[in-house]
Amino acid sequence: MIKVIAFDLVGVLVNERDIVLSNEEEKLERLFGPNLSDGDYLKKANKIVNDETNILYITRALINKLYKVKDIFKKVKEINSDVKIVIATNHVSFVKEFINSHFDVNYLDDLIISAEINRIKPNLDFYEFILDKYKINANELLFLDDN
């Protein structure tokens, strides 16, 4: 029986809007996923934008204008209220503000962000983190990902 449903964020719960980005925004957006921590992201981003305050401002604004939300958590909980609903994504932690303001978090049980747990999908340790956290077997986790 499935006990935890984990959703990837980009490509599953949000689609990227078809918008024109500045050269700076485009380069920063490419850095969102493959980081073991926010510090890694900021270090790489600092090569694009030389001011950390400005990096944070641009990053938060970019997340908000880039993503279009598909909120399905309520429907899942109506079908099975016992199942845990988790967003598990390769992203920087700055995406939390977006998730908290664009999703009905009353139906969300957890948010697992690669930059906060220092693990990246598709590495095995990312999935093992979820299994260990919820003390479940692999056959009790349904992971929905666009890749």
Buried (B, 14 or more C-beta within 10 A) or exposed (E): EEBBBBBBBBEBBBBEEEEEBEEBBEBBBEBBBEBBBBEBBBEBBEEBBEEEEEBBEBBBEBBEEBBEBEBBBEEBBEEEEEBBBBBBBBBBBBBBEBBEEBBEBEBBBBBBBBBBBEBBBEEEEBBEBBBEBBEBEEEBBEBEBEE
